[in-house]
């Protein structure tokens, strides 16, 4: 019997909750790593607490008093003998200050270098970085703008409509669309205040607003030594209030030529940065052209679709890259296989799950923290599950997703399952020809009718 490969670290703390904590626990268990989780009092009976080798309470329900308390997370790791911290998604996953503190305490941060997080987290600097490596950017201001007169001059040169964006952060915060100059000054002020409130950074910049783009992103894994693997692209165009609802890979809007150009620029940039771990580079696609938008210096919620089409465990490779400086995958041997689709299942109300029927069958995956009797607290993100399917082509993937959504049954709380099934069956979505305006122009009315 062959000797088992020793784990890269003995014990790892997961500084997160919900389905991503469950996902990381599962990867750790397969790697022989002991998983320690943290939880607020609202999550005391959550699945990630039940599955972990050890769990530490870090505070009351509000995130600001629990999952965002850097020192509490660090002490939980130290007191339980952890060697590394995985930040998951959201919360402190792209917080350079947290990453620095983790390293200062002698622990490994499962993510890129803090200076790289800082650089890529500033959208103004990230745009300049992307341009250096031949990636086109949406026309916009080269620097942050605060003076209404300067903003008006820039907007006139760009041409209305324009979009004001926060230099830091994301998720639609600090973002305002302006269609006429008379509305610019007020929206500039609102966007800046919102950015300051959410990201403690009120800087904003202005770009030309693309009316009907697709939202496409590349999944990468890198080892910090210049080896960068691109695991295909994901189409995240179906969004509600800038929050993704459905993701698929490959993208119906990306040609082989465009994919190659995107990948070449991304590889050059991440290689030069000596990027380590998982990351996503996001683009807007319109009229056969693509434009760099931003980088997410962490693993993404929608990573399972990329795992399906490349047969890659992204969390495993992320941990290996950040703890050992190596990956188990050859960047030159990545092949795209079939089609994958993910539907985010969001809770429309808090409550207790009284019944849960999970879909099964070939090519079906259900990532969640739900179980019969579990509680969905009102304090956190509304996403409670991800339903992912894989099939040989898009048509079969859509049929499989429709079947899986029909099998999914969650009782005790209201969810968006029915509206997701409506979208999957909608002829416009099935055509593959739609833009980020799809939800507002087509799916919103159906969701309201189904609520």
C-alpha positions in Angstrom: 0.0 0.0 0.0 1.4 3.4 -1.0 2.3 5.8 1.7 -0.2 8.7 2.1 1.0 12.1 1.2 1.2 14.3 4.3 -1.1 17.3 4.4 0.4 20.7 3.6 -0.7 22.0 7.1 -2.0 20.1 10.0 -4.9 22.4 11.0 -6.6 25.3 9.3 -9.1 27.9 10.5 -12.0 28.9 8.3 -12.9 32.6 8.9 -16.3 32.4 7.4 -19.7 30.7 7.6 -22.5 29.0 5.6 -22.0 27.1 2.4 -18.4 28.3 1.7 -17.3 27.1 5.1 -18.9 23.7 4.4 -17.1 23.6 1.1 -13.7 24.3 2.6 -14.3 21.8 5.4 -14.9 19.1 2.8 -11.7 20.0 0.9 -9.7 20.0 4.1 -11.0 16.6 5.1 -10.0 15.0 1.8 -6.5 16.6 2.2 -6.1 15.3 5.8 -6.3 18.8 7.3 -8.2 19.4 10.5 -10.8 22.1 10.0 -11.6 24.6 12.7 -14.6 26.9 12.1 -15.8 30.0 13.8 -19.4 31.0 14.4 -21.7 33.7 15.8 -24.3 32.8 18.4 -26.9 32.9 15.5 -24.9 30.1 13.8 -24.4 27.8 16.8 -26.3 25.0 15.1 -25.2 25.7 11.5 -23.9 22.8 9.4 -20.4 24.2 9.2 -20.2 24.0 13.0 -21.5 20.4 13.0 -19.0 19.2 10.3 -15.9 20.9 11.7 -13.3 19.2 13.8 -13.5 22.1 16.2 -15.6 25.2 16.4 -15.1 28.5 18.2 -17.8 31.1 19.1 -16.5 34.6 18.2 -19.4 36.8 19.1 -23.1 37.8 18.7 -25.0 37.7 15.4 -24.0 41.1 13.8 -21.1 40.6 11.5 -19.3 43.7 12.9 -19.3 41.9 16.3 -18.3 38.5 15.0 -17.1 37.6 11.5 -15.5 41.0 10.9 -13.5 41.1 14.2 -10.0 40.4 13.0 -8.4 40.0 16.4 -11.1 37.5 17.5 -10.4 35.4 14.4 -6.7 35.5 14.9 -7.0 34.5 18.5 -9.3 31.6 17.6 -6.7 30.3 15.2 -3.8 30.7 17.6 -5.7 29.1 20.5 -6.7 26.1 18.5 -3.2 25.5 17.1 -4.0 26.4 13.5 -1.2 27.1 11.0 -3.3 28.8 8.3 -6.5 30.8 7.9 -8.8 30.5 4.9 -11.0 33.7 4.6 -13.6 32.1 2.2 -15.7 34.7 0.3 -17.1 38.1 1.5 -16.3 39.3 5.0 -12.5 39.7 5.2 -11.6 37.7 2.2 -10.2 40.7 0.3 -9.1 42.7 3.3 -5.4 43.4 3.0 -5.1 44.5 6.6 -6.5 41.2 7.8 -4.1 39.3 5.5 -1.2 41.3 6.9 -2.2 40.6 10.5 -2.5 36.9 9.7 1.1 36.9 8.4 2.4 39.0 11.3 1.1 36.4 13.7 3.1 33.7 11.9 0.1 32.2 10.2 -0.4 31.4 6.5 -3.1 33.4 4.7 -4.9 31.4 2.0 -4.9 34.1 -0.6 -2.5 36.5 -2.4 0.1 38.8 -0.9 -1.5 41.7 1.0 0.2 44.2 -1.3 -1.4 42.5 -4.3 -4.8 42.6 -2.5 -4.3 46.3 -2.0 -3.3 46.9 -5.6 -6.1 44.9 -7.2 -8.7 46.2 -4.7 -8.2 49.7 -5.9 -10.1 49.7 -9.2 -8.3 52.8 -10.5 -4.9 51.2 -10.0 -6.2 47.9 -11.3 -7.3 49.5 -14.5 -3.8 50.9 -15.1 -2.3 47.5 -14.3 -4.6 45.7 -16.8 -3.7 48.2 -19.5 0.0 47.5 -19.1 -0.7 43.9 -20.1 -2.7 44.7 -23.2 -6.2 44.3 -21.6 -8.6 46.9 -22.9 -10.5 48.9 -20.3 -13.8 50.8 -20.6 -13.1 54.5 -21.4 -13.0 56.4 -18.1 -11.2 58.8 -15.8 -7.6 57.9 -15.1 -7.9 59.0 -11.5 -10.5 59.3 -8.8 -12.8 62.3 -9.2 -14.4 64.4 -6.4 -14.8 67.9 -8.0 -18.2 68.1 -9.7 -16.8 70.4 -12.4 -14.0 68.0 -13.2 -16.5 65.2 -13.2 -18.8 67.1 -15.6 -16.0 67.8 -18.0 -14.9 64.1 -18.0 -18.5 62.9 -18.5 -19.0 65.2 -21.5 -15.8 63.9 -23.0 -16.8 60.2 -22.4 -20.4 60.8 -23.5 -23.6 60.1 -21.5 -24.7 57.8 -20.0 -21.8 57.3 -17.6 -21.4 55.2 -14.5 -19.8 56.4 -11.2 -18.0 53.6 -9.4 -16.3 53.2 -6.0 -12.6 52.9 -6.3 -12.7 50.3 -3.5 -15.2 47.5 -2.9 -17.9 46.1 -5.1 -21.3 44.4 -5.0 -23.0 47.4 -6.5 -22.2 49.7 -3.6 -21.0 53.2 -4.5 -22.3 52.7 -8.0 -24.6 55.2 -9.8 -25.7 55.4 -13.5 -26.1 59.0 -14.7 -27.8 59.7 -18.0 -27.7 63.5 -18.1 -25.3 66.2 -16.7 -27.9 67.8 -14.5 -27.9 64.7 -12.3 -24.2 64.2 -12.1 -23.2 66.3 -9.1 -25.8 64.8 -6.8 -25.0 61.3 -7.8 -21.3 61.9 -7.4 -21.9 62.9 -3.8 -24.3 60.0 -3.1 -21.8 57.4 -4.6 -18.9 58.9 -2.6 -20.9 58.8 0.7 -22.0 55.2 0.0 -18.4 54.1 -0.8 -17.2 55.8 2.4 -19.9 54.1 4.4 -19.3 50.6 3.0 -15.6 50.5 2.3 -14.2 53.4 4.5 -12.9 54.9 1.2 -15.0 57.6 -0.5 -13.0 57.8 -3.8 -15.0 57.3 -6.9 -14.2 57.4 -10.7 -16.3 57.6 -13.8 -16.6 55.3 -16.8 -18.7 55.3 -20.0 -21.7 53.2 -19.2 -22.3 50.2 -21.5 -26.0 49.7 -22.0 -26.2 46.1 -23.0 -23.0 44.2 -22.0 -22.4 40.6 -21.0 -20.6 40.0 -17.7 -17.9 37.5 -18.2 -15.0 36.4 -15.9 -12.0 34.2 -16.1 -11.1 31.8 -13.2 -7.4 31.5 -12.5 -5.2 29.6 -10.1 -1.6 30.6 -9.6 1.3 29.4 -7.5 3.1 32.6 -6.7 6.0 31.6 -8.9 4.7 32.7 -12.2 2.7 29.6 -13.1 -0.9 30.6 -13.9 -3.7 28.3 -14.9 -6.9 29.6 -16.6 -9.9 27.4 -15.9 -12.1 28.8 -18.6 -14.6 31.7 -18.4 -17.9 32.0 -16.6 -20.9 34.1 -17.8 -22.5 35.9 -14.9 -24.8 38.2 -17.0 -28.1 37.3 -15.2 -28.0 39.7 -12.2 -30.5 41.4 -9.9 -29.3 44.7 -8.4 -25.7 43.8 -9.5 -26.0 40.5 -7.6 -25.5 37.4 -9.6 -28.3 34.9 -10.0 -27.2 32.4 -12.6 -23.7 31.6 -13.8 -22.7 29.3 -16.6 -19.5 28.1 -18.3 -18.5 28.4 -21.1 -20.1 31.7 -22.0 -22.4 31.8 -25.1 -21.0 35.3 -25.9 -17.3 34.4 -26.0 -15.6 33.2 -29.2 -12.5 31.1 -29.2 -10.5 34.1 -30.4 -11.9 36.4 -27.6 -11.2 33.7 -25.0 -7.6 33.4 -26.1 -7.1 37.2 -26.0 -8.6 37.4 -22.5 -6.5 34.5 -21.3 -3.3 35.9 -22.7 -3.7 39.2 -21.0 -4.8 37.7 -17.7 -1.9 35.2 -17.6 0.6 38.0 -18.3 -0.8 40.1 -15.6 -1.1 37.5 -12.9 2.4 36.1 -13.8 4.0 39.5 -13.4 2.3 40.1 -10.1 3.5 36.7 -8.8 -0.1 36.1 -7.8 -0.8 33.2 -5.5 -4.0 31.3 -5.0 -7.5 31.6 -6.6 -8.6 34.7 -8.4 -11.1 36.0 -10.9 -10.6 38.7 -13.6 -13.9 40.2 -14.7 -14.8 41.7 -18.1 -17.7 43.4 -19.8 -18.4 42.1 -23.3 -20.4 44.2 -25.9 -20.5 44.2 -29.7 -17.7 41.6 -30.0 -15.3 43.6 -27.8 -14.3 43.0 -24.2 -13.2 45.4 -21.5 -11.4 44.8 -18.2 -13.6 45.6 -15.2 -12.0 44.3 -12.0 -10.1 41.5 -10.2 -11.5 39.5 -7.2 -8.5 38.4 -5.3 -10.2 35.4 -3.7 -12.3 32.3 -4.6 -15.7 33.2 -6.0 -19.2 31.9 -5.0 -19.6 30.5 -8.5 -16.3 28.5 -8.6 -18.2 25.1 -8.9 -19.1 25.7 -12.5 -15.4 26.0 -13.3 -14.6 22.9 -11.2 -17.2 20.9 -13.2 -15.9 21.9 -16.7 -12.2 21.4 -15.9 -12.4 18.6 -13.3 -10.5 20.7 -10.9 -10.9 21.1 -7.1 -10.2 24.8 -6.9 -10.3 25.0 -3.1 -7.7 22.2 -2.9 -5.4 23.9 -5.4 -5.8 27.2 -3.6 -4.7 25.7 -0.3 -1.8 23.9 -1.9 -0.6 27.0 -3.8 -0.7 29.2 -0.7 0.8 26.6 1.7 3.4 24.9 -0.5 3.9 27.1 -3.5 2.8 24.4 -5.9 -0.3 23.2 -7.7 -1.3 19.7 -8.9 -2.4 21.0 -12.3 -0.4 21.9 -15.4 -1.6 25.2 -16.9 -0.9 23.9 -20.4 -3.1 20.8 -20.0 -6.4 22.5 -18.9 -9.2 21.3 -21.2 -12.8 22.5 -21.2 -15.3 19.6 -21.0 -19.0 20.2 -21.5 -21.3 22.8 -20.0 -22.0 23.8 -16.4 -24.7 26.0 -14.9 -25.2 27.3 -11.4 -28.4 28.7 -9.9 -28.1 30.6 -6.6 -30.9 29.8 -4.2 -31.7 32.8 -2.0 -33.9 32.9 1.0 -36.6 35.6 0.8 -37.3 35.4 4.5 -35.5 34.0 7.6 -36.9 31.0 9.4 -36.5 27.3 10.1 -36.2 24.7 7.3 -38.9 22.1 8.0 -38.2 19.9 5.0 -35.3 19.6 2.5 -35.3 17.4 -0.6 -32.0 17.6 -2.4 -31.8 16.8 -6.1 -29.6 14.0 -7.3 -28.7 12.1 -10.4 -25.8 12.4 -12.9 -24.0 15.7 -13.0 -25.9 17.4 -10.2 -24.3 19.1 -7.2 -25.9 20.9 -4.2 -23.7 23.2 -2.1 -25.5 24.4 1.0 -25.5 24.8 4.8 -29.2 23.8 5.0 -30.6 20.6 6.6 -34.0 19.8 7.9 -34.4 21.7 11.1 -31.6 24.2 10.3 -32.2 27.9 10.9 -31.7 30.7 8.4 -30.9 33.8 10.4 -31.8 37.3 9.2 -28.3 38.8 9.8 -26.3 37.6 6.7 -26.4 37.2 2.9 -29.6 35.8 1.6 -27.9 33.0 -0.4 -28.6 29.6 1.3 -27.6 27.2 -1.5 -26.1 26.7 -4.9 -27.5 24.2 -7.4 -25.0 23.2 -10.0 -25.3 20.9 -13.0 -22.9 19.6 -15.7 -23.8 18.0 -19.0 -22.1 17.5 -22.5 -23.6 20.7 -23.9 -25.8 23.8 -23.0 -29.1 22.3 -24.2 -28.6 19.2 -22.0 -27.3 21.3 -19.1 -30.5 23.4 -19.2 -32.7 20.3 -19.2 -30.7 18.9 -16.3 -31.0 22.2 -14.3 -34.8 22.3 -15.0 -35.1 18.7 -13.7 -33.0 19.4 -10.6 -34.9 22.6 -9.8 -38.1 20.6 -10.0 -36.7 18.1 -7.5 -35.4 20.7 -5.1 -37.9 21.2 -2.2 -37.2 23.6 0.7 -40.1 24.1 3.1 -40.3 26.5 6.1 -38.7 29.4 4.3 -39.5 31.2 1.1 -36.9 31.0 -1.7 -36.4 32.1 -5.3 -36.4 28.5 -6.6 -39.6 29.1 -8.7 -38.2 32.2 -10.4 -34.9 30.5 -11.1 -36.8 27.7 -12.8 -38.8 30.3 -14.8 -35.6 31.9 -16.1 -34.1 28.5 -17.0 -37.2 27.8 -19.2 -37.5 31.3 -20.7 -36.9 31.4 -24.5 -34.7 34.5 -24.3 -32.4 33.0 -21.7 -32.3 29.7 -23.6 -31.3 31.6 -26.8 -28.1 32.7 -25.1 -28.6 36.2 -26.5 -29.2 38.6 -23.6 -27.4 41.3 -21.5 -27.2 42.5 -18.0 -30.5 44.3 -18.5 -32.2 40.8 -18.8 -33.5 40.7 -15.2 -34.9 44.2 -15.2 -36.5 44.0 -18.6 -37.7 40.4 -18.6 -37.3 38.3 -15.5 -38.3 40.8 -12.8 -42.0 40.7 -13.7 -42.0 36.9 -13.6 -40.2 36.9 -10.2 -42.8 39.3 -8.8 -45.6 37.2 -10.1 -44.1 34.0 -8.5 -43.4 35.6 -5.1 
